[in-house]
């Protein structure tokens, strides 16, 4: 995952940044919850 790609390819930077932050948040939650699920 490359954050600079998201920012460089953004037609609407604030909306694109918000979407990337949401996906990053989901990924971090997945990483935190995964060890507990095992």
Secondary structure, 3 states (H helix, E strand, C coil): CCHHHHHHCCCCHHHHHHHHHHHHHHHHHHHHHHHHHC
